[in-house]
Amino acid sequence: MKEVLLKSAEPAFLTPYTAKVHFLFKQCISGELGQAILSSYLENITKQCHGIKGCVIGHIKALVIFSEQEFLRISTVSVNHPADITGTIPNNLNEVELTLNVLVYNVPMENLKEIAISSKQPLEKDNQVQITITHCTA
């Protein structure tokens, strides 16, 4: 990934990125494990954004809706703070689709797409899951 460097006189630019991220597990998992995996995905994105010089994170959020009453919302804003989690994942699911919303300053769209892809790779290796990303922003 290319490093993005900003001159101090350059104005900050906002990049909004959205995607649908589909997690297909090789077997049914507990809600607790599912929540940990989805949180790890967002934390991986947060770490990579934080590592880009000049990047300012507005928010990195995920939303999964299971029914009218059941949902999971995960939000991160910094590597120095744990993910904020609201809701739960039901037990015995073998797939989940989340909506990813990333608002960061000073990171080009192509870099955010690369970050979304590279953030899934450690999870695919460690958790017997296949993750497919459909980029929704141009």
Secondary structure, 3 states (H helix, E strand, C coil): CCCCCCCCCCCCCEEEEEEEEEEEEEEEECHHHHHHHHHHHHHHHHHHHHCCCCCEEEEEEEEEECCCCCEEEEEECCCCCCCEEEECCCCCEEEEEEEEEEEEECCCHHHHHHHHHHCCHHHHHHHCEEEEEEECCC
